[in-house]
Amino acid sequence: MKLVPSRSNLETEPAAARQPAAAMIEVDHVSQVFRTSGRQDHLALSDISLTIEDGAFVSILGPSGCGKSTLLYIVGGFVSPTEGVARMKGRAITGPGPDRGPVFQEFALFPWKSVLGNVMYGPRQQGVKSAEAEAQSRALLEMVGLKGFEHFYPKELSGGMKQRVALARTLAYHPAVLLMDEPFGALDAHTRTRLQNDLLNIWERDRKTVLFVTHSVDEAVYLSDKVVVMTRSPGRIKEVVDIDLPRPRRRSELLLDPHYQKYIVDIERMIDDTSENELRP
Amino acid sequence: MMSGRALLGRLAPWLACLGLLGVWQVAALILNTESFPTAWEAVRAIPSILGDKESLINILASLRRMAVGFGIGVLVSIPLGLMMGRSRGVASFFNPLLMVIYPVPKAALMPIIMLWLGVGDVAKTLVIFLGVSLPVIYHSFQGAKAVEEKMLWSGAAMGLSAAQRMIRIVLPAALPEILTGCRTGLVLALRSP
């Protein structure tokens, strides 16, 4: 669907003109049923099909309980779909692997390891020599703005800093795909904005494929090439919206950009529609 | 310079000991019977007990049984508890067994164990082992169960196998809880014969 006039006449590089890359992730008719004792089985995802291209930043947007995180867990290989299959570079996903790096809302840092120890964990597991892993990890920590905190422990850090460590820890083992599960959901608005900006800056450097789960419309539009709007239980894809805004994006410029505003209004309307549908018997 | 509050914190355990001895002393003086010596008499007897070879050997033998029972108990219980915490199958197999054994005072098992194994060190060590094991299993179980799933997923994404996740994530994450179990177990080991 076309939401806004094409911007291809602008000199800045539009998303569509970037290299038409191969499919990195394919979700093929995936359904997920959670069996609950006593109550009725819960259909969390219903017949989801989705293709994510190499190097794309794709957000999955939906109300809580729409199964958007479950979809990310299936791509991560942490959860097996009841029906259908998810593929990475054409091969069926059967379990977690270092080619797909998760960043969770809960940070999930190892509390018995220092900040540096957390970031070095992945490379060390991959067989990288200690000195080399340390050098890489220190560089990554500097990149996420945590230089000087190498020897702190997770419990000594604020939420925003913890999430920076978690991001560095995942980037450290060079996954081809970043799987971000509402990574900024637990942070205050100010910290959230700063992390969004930093994530975009980091992403601009190597354009990894990112699958980003969020319930925030403006976060999804600000960050993504593509926003997948989902409906609530059972989780279905309502619409896939291409966000044709130039990069690199600056929040201060975007906020004044009518195209950006229009995306947000349109997507919010879609979500309202789905909520109203739910209320009908 | 220590603040008054900190100083009081330091002294509190000693004050408690002195208080206990004081109550003992007063109670013994009031009751004034042959079978209840005063605290002062008891404290005075310590050097002669420790100086006596026979009782020293007995004390050391008790300590050795305690150490062996505690050591074996911990070595068996931690892996079992961790596996129960991470596998519903293992948990539902062992849980009923443990629920039956847990409330039984281990001293009550003494007669049966003595019938089987005699009154030697093996029987006594076994009782200590049983006493230590249950709290350690229980706390390891709870600790392992409480490990955040996302932490294990993060490990899995880094390429850790199931066994590596158990040793390198579940064990350190559950360690505070395991140590609580060990402390309870140690108290029980001291209390056992």
Interface residues (C-beta under 8 A of the other chain):
Chain A: G76 G77 F78 G95 P96 G97 P98 R100 G101 P102 F104 E106 A108 L109 F110 P111 W112 Y121 G122 Q125 Q126 R169 T170 Y173 P175
Chain B: E148 K150 M151 W153 S154 A156 A157 M158 G159 L160 I169 P172 A173 L175
